[in-house]
Every structure is written in C-alpha cells, then in structure tokens.
C-alpha cells in the first residue's frame, strides 16, 4: 500500500486542536469554504462510527463529500478513517486517513503538530497520488489557528 503525509504547526495546544477536530459543530464553522458540514451519521465518534464530511466550494471541484468509517481512536492523539463513500472511494481502494495532534516538547500548552497521513491504493495506474486531498487537509488544519481566537 502507498502512503503520503504532511504536517503543520499550530499555535494551540494539541488537546484543544483535538477537541476542535472531533466536535462537528466547531469543525463545521472553522472554514465553511473548505468544510461545509461534518456529522456523525452513525455512532458517536468511537470506532465503527460513520462520519460524513460535506466539503465547501473551495474544494468541491475535487471532492464534494466523503463518508468515513472510524477505525481507530487514540483519545487526545489521533483518529483513523477508512473512506467508504464519496469521490475518493472512486479513485482509491483502500483509502485510509489519519489525523493526529502531538504537543511540541517544551511548548505543550501553546503549540502542536497536526499531521495528515493517507494510506491508499489507486484503482487504476493512471490515478495520481492524493496530493490535492493532502493539500486541502493541511490548508484546513492551518485555519485552526485563526478560529481559536473565537472559540
């Protein structure tokens, strides 16, 4: 299986970033141009739950929505999804994404590293790696800093 990852440094504690990412109401308000709505359509966010992401106009030319089954949750650290519906499912199988939030040593109460990692297998040899998905996810995570001021 192939993999790709990227990370951004956030000026908020890992615990706060984790709470923001896991709360559908908050994550839906961070940047509606990128993520219009997130909701658990089955379950409560624990493994086995289904989470639907409706993406906003800034990324809808690539992906409009993604239904993801939560496979693993390390509380306060990371969540891993297996994409089971949406445009990405038509390009890759499997397609797993992990979002993680790790404190920066010495600045645990101020900063963290937010990481996006994908494991994927293209359905055809012509399918490119999910660079647009990575760039969109990292771009969205950068908005956490801006949103924290009003949170």
C-alpha positions as CSV (number, residue, x, y, z in Angstrom):
1,X,0.0,0.0,0.0
2,X,1.2,3.5,-0.8
3,X,1.3,6.3,1.7
4,X,1.6,10.1,1.9
5,X,1.7,12.6,4.8
6,X,2.1,16.2,5.7
7,X,2.1,18.3,8.8
8,X,1.5,21.8,10.0
9,X,2.5,23.6,13.2
10,X,-0.4,25.1,15.1
11,X,-0.2,27.8,17.8
12,X,-2.7,26.0,20.0
13,X,-2.3,23.0,22.4
14,X,-2.8,19.5,21.0
15,X,-5.7,18.9,23.3
16,X,-7.5,22.0,22.1
17,X,-6.9,21.1,18.4
18,X,-8.2,17.5,19.1
19,X,-11.3,18.9,20.7
20,X,-11.9,21.2,17.8
21,X,-11.4,18.4,15.2
22,X,-13.7,16.0,17.0
23,X,-16.6,18.4,17.5
24,X,-18.9,18.5,14.5
25,X,-20.3,22.0,15.3
26,X,-16.9,23.6,15.7
27,X,-15.2,21.9,12.8
28,X,-18.1,22.9,10.5
29,X,-17.5,26.6,11.5
30,X,-13.7,26.8,11.1
31,X,-13.7,27.4,7.3
32,X,-17.1,26.6,5.6
33,X,-15.5,27.3,2.2
34,X,-13.4,24.2,2.7
35,X,-15.6,22.1,5.0
36,X,-19.3,23.0,4.9
37,X,-20.5,20.4,7.4
38,X,-19.4,17.4,9.4
39,X,-21.8,15.0,11.1
40,X,-21.8,11.5,12.7
41,X,-24.5,9.7,10.7
42,X,-23.9,6.6,12.8
43,X,-22.4,6.3,16.2
44,X,-20.7,8.9,18.4
45,X,-17.2,9.2,17.1
46,X,-15.9,5.9,18.5
47,X,-14.6,3.1,16.3
48,X,-17.3,1.8,14.0
49,X,-19.0,5.2,13.7
50,X,-19.7,6.8,10.3
51,X,-18.8,10.5,9.8
52,X,-19.9,12.4,6.8
53,X,-17.9,15.4,5.5
54,X,-19.7,17.8,3.1
55,X,-17.0,19.9,1.5
56,X,-17.3,23.5,0.6
57,X,-16.9,25.3,-2.7
58,X,-13.1,25.8,-2.3
59,X,-12.5,22.1,-2.7
60,X,-15.7,20.9,-4.4
61,X,-14.1,20.7,-7.8
62,X,-12.1,17.8,-6.4
63,X,-14.3,16.2,-3.7
64,X,-17.8,17.1,-2.7
65,X,-18.3,14.7,0.2
66,X,-16.7,11.8,1.9
67,X,-18.3,9.2,4.2
68,X,-15.7,7.7,6.5
69,X,-15.8,4.8,8.9
70,X,-13.8,5.5,12.1
71,X,-11.4,2.6,12.6
72,X,-9.2,3.7,15.5
73,X,-9.2,6.4,18.0
74,X,-6.3,7.2,20.3
75,X,-8.0,9.7,22.6
76,X,-6.4,13.1,22.5
77,X,-4.0,12.0,19.8
78,X,-5.3,10.6,16.6
79,X,-8.3,9.3,14.7
80,X,-8.1,6.9,11.6
81,X,-10.8,6.8,9.0
82,X,-11.5,4.3,6.2
83,X,-13.2,6.2,3.3
84,X,-16.3,4.1,2.3
85,X,-18.2,6.7,0.1
86,X,-17.7,9.8,-2.0
87,X,-15.4,10.7,-4.9
88,X,-12.2,9.5,-3.2
89,X,-13.7,6.0,-3.0
90,X,-14.0,6.0,-6.8
91,X,-10.2,6.7,-7.1
92,X,-8.6,4.6,-4.4
93,X,-9.4,1.3,-2.6
94,X,-8.5,1.3,0.2
95,X,-8.1,4.9,1.3
96,X,-7.4,5.4,5.0
97,X,-6.6,8.8,6.6
98,X,-5.2,9.5,10.0
99,X,-5.3,12.9,11.6
100,X,-3.1,13.3,14.7
101,X,-2.2,16.1,17.1
102,X,1.0,16.0,19.0
103,X,2.3,18.5,21.6
104,X,5.6,20.2,20.8
105,X,8.1,19.4,23.5
106,X,8.7,22.4,25.8
107,X,5.6,24.2,24.4
108,X,2.9,21.6,25.3
109,X,0.4,24.3,26.5
110,X,1.0,26.5,23.4
111,X,1.7,24.6,20.2
112,X,1.2,21.3,18.5
113,X,2.0,19.5,15.3
114,X,-1.1,18.4,13.3
115,X,-0.4,15.6,10.9
116,X,-2.4,14.2,8.0
117,X,-1.4,10.8,6.7
118,X,-3.1,8.7,4.0
119,X,-2.6,5.1,3.1
120,X,-4.1,4.3,-0.3
121,X,-4.1,2.1,-3.4
122,X,-5.1,3.7,-6.7
123,X,-7.8,1.8,-8.6
124,X,-6.0,2.5,-12.0
125,X,-2.3,3.0,-12.8
126,X,-3.3,6.5,-14.2
127,X,-4.7,7.7,-10.8
128,X,-2.3,10.2,-9.3
129,X,-1.5,10.2,-5.5
130,X,-4.0,12.2,-3.4
131,X,-1.9,15.4,-3.3
132,X,-5.0,17.6,-3.7
133,X,-6.6,15.9,-0.7
134,X,-3.4,16.3,1.4
135,X,-3.1,20.0,0.4
136,X,-6.7,20.6,1.2
137,X,-6.5,18.9,4.6
138,X,-3.3,20.7,5.6
139,X,-4.8,24.0,4.4
140,X,-7.9,23.3,6.5
141,X,-5.8,22.5,9.6
142,X,-4.0,25.8,9.3
143,X,-7.4,27.5,9.9
144,X,-7.5,26.1,13.4
145,X,-5.1,28.9,14.5
146,X,-7.4,31.6,13.1
147,X,-10.6,30.0,14.5
148,X,-9.2,29.5,18.0
149,X,-9.5,33.2,18.7
150,X,-13.3,33.0,18.6
151,X,-13.5,29.5,20.1
